[in-house]
Structures are given as structure tokens and as C-alpha cells.
Amino acid sequence: MRSLQLRLLVAFSVITFFTVSALIAVHQTKGNTGKAALRLVADRQWLPGFSQAGDTSPPVAPESQQKNPERLAYATFLNYVNGTNPDNLEEGYFVATRILAYQLLHAPETKTLRGIPFLVLVTPGISQAKRDRLTEDGATVIVVENLSADWIKPGKGRWGKVMAKLRAWELTEYSRILFLDGDTILAAPLDGIFDEPEAQLIPTLDEPPRDGEAPLPSRYLLAAPPEVLGRHKFPPEGKDISNPDYFNAGFFLFAPSHDMFQYYLSLLALPGRFDSIYPEQNLLNYAHRRHGFLPWTTERVNGSMPWTTLSSSWNIQRPTANDFKGGVASLHDKWWNPHGGIDEFRRYYAEIHWKMVGFFQAHNRCTGRHPDRSRCK
């Protein structure tokens, strides 16, 4: 009997010891939950940017860092250009899209800390090999049907299918999306743009629609930086802006909406309603016109859904070395042909390109279909 009592006493003591130890550990981590969670996430990433073998989902921050629980997304558009090799995985714009995936989802310096997905809208001509590669890189690939009208005459042949970009407004499972052209290079994280006052939905103004145009949604979001001149200071202002009432459709925030998409389609069905030299860009500038001049107008125009100005510190076209040094978050520029041939950009773009190549090569070796994990520890 005494032996049994002794064993029960020992067992009770052991259980009590571990229970008290666990309670002490929990108490000690209070007030430092975010850091502990970050360490846990880091410990699970046996390859940087990936939580486990075969998992290419973007890293998700602790709940304490997910400041905005709504469904947000980054998005870009990849178009097949007639006459090019559809299976060329080294084509400039395709590689640019892969660089964007790397920077948004995996690069420690620029990746999302909110688990925001990266959507790549592709036209049917994009090969399965390219779609698979982007999926392995962590992107969400969405095939969209072409969209155009007979009267649309783009200024360049490669813009022939860019109207399909408007199908992003059909992605209503997301509340707000930041659209970036594929030839965008990041210099800083972009998550904070969704917290800007200009990044919120606003009511549509009470202006009657023009003849033939579909009804407008009651609320909308279209925010973008204005276009700047080639020579400008940073941040650009005043005379640095080429037209304060006109934005470039290579970087903008919007809210998906079926009503908005139907409104855009009604504009597409009205020949001459906007200048089609820059097809989707000029449609959006017309749809979201404000009391000012558009490049193809000679008098001021009013609209019911004027676009909102975002700070140029988020994105700049025709970038200069001063923009880079001043802290611009992203550059609308081609990694293979920097604007102005600036050596600083050439070095930075090459560095980002080869980091992307090395990162995904390591990932393929460790998590591909035939991994060699002996070299991944």
C-alpha cells in the first residue's frame, strides 16, 4: 500500500511541476507575443520564404500584425504578344513578372507581412509552362478572356489585348486590389499603401451619366499617383507633374465591382468616347475624370467618380537616381533596360534579378518534383 501511495505521490509531483512550468512560460511571453510568433514563423521556414516542402504560399504574419482583416490583393497582367515564342521563359516581361512575385511574396526586404496574395491575370495565349512556373513561384494565376472592340486602335501592337486588364474588376472575392504593371521594381514593402486615407472607398458624386453609359456604382475606389515629367525632383510636385488630371494605369488601387465592370463595358461599346491610343489607361482616365483636362480634350470635363491622388512616394514613372535615394517604394521601369541607362538602377535591377533566380533555383532543388534535400539543410 505504501509503495502504491509513493508512486501516486511521485506522479502527482511530476504533473504539478510541468503544469507550473508551462504557466510560467506563458506568463513570461505576455507582452512579447508578436516577437515570439515571428520567431516561431522563422523557425518553421526551413527555406526562406516557404513554410514547408512543397508549400509556395506567401508568408503570413502573426495575427497581431494583420492590421486589416479584409481580403486584399496585389495584381498584375501578363499578355501574350502575337509573333513571339509562347514558351520562352526568358522573355523580358515574363521574367519581370517573376521578379515581382519574388519581391512581393519572398524577398525579406520587400515581401508582404500580411499574407496578401499576388494575382497574375494572364490571357489565353500565355503557355501552360509559364502559368506553371508562376504558380510554383507562389503567384495565383487567373486566366482572363480577351476584351476589346473594333474601334479600339492601340498605339503599339503589344497593347492589343490590354483591355482584358479590366476583368480584374470581376474579382469581387477581394475587397481592394493594388494593381502594378509587370515592369515594376520594388525598393520597399507596399503593404502600408492600403492604410492610406486615399486608399478607401468613397461615395459616387451625383452627376448624371452621359447617354449610352451604364449606371454607376454607389461607391468606388480609384487612386493613383499622377504622371511626372522625365526631369523632376523627389517627391515631385507642381511643375514636375506632366498633367495633374491624368494618371498612368501601371499603378493604381481599386475596388472590384460588377457594376463598375458593366460601366466600363458600356464605355467600350461607345466608339470615340475616349482616345484609344492607350486603351485601358484612357478608358480609366475618362471613367474617373475630374474637373480638368484630358490629353484628348480641349475643354474641362466633369465626372461622377474622380480619381484620388496617391503620393508619388509609392511609385514613380521615369525614375531618377534622386527618386531612389529619396526613398520611393517602387519604380515603374524595365529591369532589362533601365530608364536613362542609370548605372545605379542597372546594378540594383541586376542584383534583384539574380537574387530571384537563385532563390527559386534553391526552392526547386529542395521542393520540386524530384528534390535533393541533402543540400537544403
N, C-alpha and C positions, 0 to 999 in steps of 0.2 A: 504493500500500500504506500509506504513512504517513497519507494522508488517511483511509483506512478505519479505521486504528488510532486516529486522533484522534477520529473520530466515535464509535467504541465507548467510548473513554475518557470523552467528554463524557456519553454516555448513562448509563454506569455511575455517574458522579458525581451526575447528576440523581436517579437512582433511590435512591442511597445517602442523599442529602440528605433526600428526602421520607420515607424509611423511618425515619431517625433522628429527624426532626421528629415523626412520629406516635408513636414510642416515648416521646419526651419529654412529649408531650401526655397520653398515657395515664398516665405516671408522676405528672404534676402533678395529675391528677384523683383519684388514690388518696386515700382518707380524706375525700373530699368527694363521694362518689358520689351520695348522696341528694339533695344540693342541685343537683348538675348534672342529675340526672334530672328533678327538679322543674322546673328552668329549661327543659329540653327539652320537657316536657309543656306548660308555659305557652306556649312559643314556637309550639307546634302549634295552640293554641286560638285560631283567628282570630276566634271569637266566644266570649265567656266561657262556660264550661260545656260546650262542644261541641268535639270534636277536629277535625271537618272538616264540610264542607257535607253536610247530609242525615243526619248521624250524631247521634242523640239519646241514645246510651248514656251512662251516668253516667261521670264521670272516674275513671280508675283510677290509684291511687298507684303509685310505684315499688315493686318487689318488696321492697325493704328496709323499706318502711312497711306492707306487708301482713303484719301480725303473726300473723294467723290464717288459714291457707290453706283451712279448711273452707268449705263452702257456707253462707253466712249470708244473711239477707234481712230487709228491713223489709216490713211488710204492713199493709194497711187493708182495709176492707169498705165498699162503696158499694151501697146498696139503693134500689130503685125504690119510691116510696110511691104507693099507689093514689090516683087522682084528681088527680095532679099532671101537669104538662106534661113528657113524657119528653124533649123536645128543648130544654128551657130550659137553656142553658149558663150562665145567671147564677144558678141555684138555689144556695142557701147551702151545702149540704153538698157539692155538686159543686165549687164554687169552693174550698171548704176542702180538698178532696182535691187540687186542682191546686196550692194553696199548699204542701201537704205535699210534693208531688212536687218543687216548686221548691226548698224548703228542704233536703230530703234529698239531692237529686241535683245542684243547681246553685248555690245561694246560697253565696258564698265563706265566710260566717261559720258555716254550719251543715252544709254538704254532707259526704257520706261521703268519706273519703280511702282507703277500702279497696275501692272499686268495688262496694259492696254494693247489689244491685238493690232496687227498690221495687215490690212486688207489690200490685195493686189487684184484690181479688176483687169481682166485680160479679154481681148477679142478672140473669136473662134480660131483665127489664124495662128495664134500662139501655140507652138507644138507641145505635145504631151511631155516631152523631155524637159522643156523649160518650166512647165507647170509643176512637174515632179520636183525639179531642183528647188524651186521657190518654196514648195511645201516642206521639203527637207530642211530648208533654211529657217523654218519657223513661221513663214507667212501663211495667211489664209487666202487661197486663190479662189476667185469668183469669176466665172465665165459670163460675160455680158454680150448680148446681141448688138449688132451694129445699129446705128441710128443716124439718119440723115434725111435730106430732102433734095429733089432735083435742082433747086435753085441755089443750093449752097456751093460756093466756089472757093475752096480754101486757098490761101496764099502759097502754100507748099504742099507737095504731094503727100508727105508723111503725116499731114494733118487731116487726111481724108476721112479717118474714122474717129476723130476725137470727140464727136458728138456723143459717142457711147459713154463718155465720162459722166454724162448727165444721169445715167442709170444708177449712179451712187445714191441719188435721192430716193430710190426704191428700197434701200436697205434700212427699213424702218425698225428693225430689231435693235438698231443703235440710235441713241438719242442725239448725240453730236459727234461729228467727224472732222478731223483736221486733214484736209487734202493737200498732198505735196506732189509736185511733179517728180518723176523718177530721177531726173538730173538735179537732185538736191543733196548737198553735203551738210551734215550736222557738225556744229562746233560745240554744242551744249545740249543738255536734255530739253525736251519740249513739253513735258507733262504740265508745267505751270501755265501754259497758254490757255488751258481750259478754265482756269480760275480768274482770268482777266474779266473786268466788267464788260468789255466789248464782246466777250465770248458767250453772252447769254441771249436767249430768245427774247424778242421784243414784239409788241403789237404792230400789226399792219396798219398803215395810215388810211384814212378814209378818203381815198381818191378813186373816182370811178374808173373802171378798166376801159381800155380802148376797144373799138369794135373788133370782134372776132377773137378776143382774148378770153381765156377761161377764167372762172372765179379765182380769187386769191385766197390763200390760207389766212386764218385769223392771226397767226403768229409765225415768225420766221427768224432765221439767223443767217446772215451772210456778212462775214467780217474778213478783211484782208488788209495787208499793207499797200500803200499806193506805189505806183511805179516811180522809179527815180531815174535821174539822168546818169549818164556814164561817169561824169565827174561830179562828185558830191562829197560832203563831209559826213561824219557819223556822230550822232544819228542825223539822218537827212531831214531837212526842214525847209520851208519857204521855197526859194528858187531851186533847191535840189530836187524837188518833186516835178516830174515832167507834166503831169496832169492830176491834180488832187481829186478829180471826179472819175478817175479811171483806174482800175486795178488789174493786176496780172493774175490770170487763172491758174498759176502754178503754185499758189499757196493761199489757202483760204479755209475758214471754218464755216460749217453749215450744219443744219439740222435736217435729216432725211424726212421727207413728207410726200405722200402720194398726191396730195392736192398740188403741191409745188411742182412735182414732176409733170402732172397734167397741164399745168400752166405753161411750163417750158415747151411741152409738145405743141400747144396751141400757137406759140410764137414760131415754132419751126414750120408750121403749116401756113404761115403768112409771108409770102415772098416779099423781100425787101424791108421787112420790119427792122432788121439790123444789118450791118455790114458783115458779110460772111468771110472776109479775108482771114480773120482769126475766129473760127467758127463758134466754139463753145464759149470762148472768152468774151466775144462781143454780145452773144446772146445773154450771158450772165450780167454783163455791164448794162445792157438795155433793161433787163428784167429788174435789176436792182439800182436803177438810175436815181440820182438825186438832183437837186436843183443846180444844174451846172451844164457843162458842155461835154458831149461825147465826141470821139475823134471824127465821126462821120456826120456830125450835125453842125449847123451854123447858128443855131439859137438854143437857148437854155431849155432843158427838158425836166419835167417833174415826174416822180414815180411814187408808188404807194409802199415800196419796200426798199428804201435806200440802204446801200451797204454801209457798214460801220468800219471805221478806220482802225486797224491794228497798228501797234508800234512797229516801226521798221527794224527794231532791235530783234524781232523774232525771225525775220527773213529779209534778205536783200537780193535784188537782181543787179546784174552788172557789178559784182562785188569788187572792192578795192582792198589794198593792204590795211588801210585805216579801219575799214569795217571789221576785219579780222582781229586787229589789235584792240578795237573798241569794245569787243565782246558780243558781236552779233551771234545769234543762236544757230542760224542755218544760212547757207549760201545757195542761191539758185544758179548753179554752174555745172559745167560738164567735167567730170573727173579726168577725162582723157584730153581735154582741150580747155585749160583754164582761161577765164576772161582776161584779156590783156596780156596773156602769157606771163603772168606774175610768178616769179620763181618760188616765193613763199607758198603760194597756192599749189604750185606743181609738186613741191616736196610734201605738203600736207596731204594732198589727194593721193599721191603715190603711197604714202605711209598707210592711210586708211584702206586703200585698195589691197595692199599686201597683208595687212592685218586681217582683213576679211577672208582672203584666200587661205591664209594659214589657219585661221580659226575653223573654217568649215572643212578643211582637209583633215585637221585633227579630229573633228567631230565625226567625219565619215569613217575614219580609221577605227574609231572607238565605238560607234553606234550604228554603223552602216549594216548592210545586209550580211556582210562577211567580216565582222570586226576582228581586229587583232588587239585584244585588251591587254596583252602583256606589255604594251608600250604606252598605256594610258594611265598609269598609276603615278 
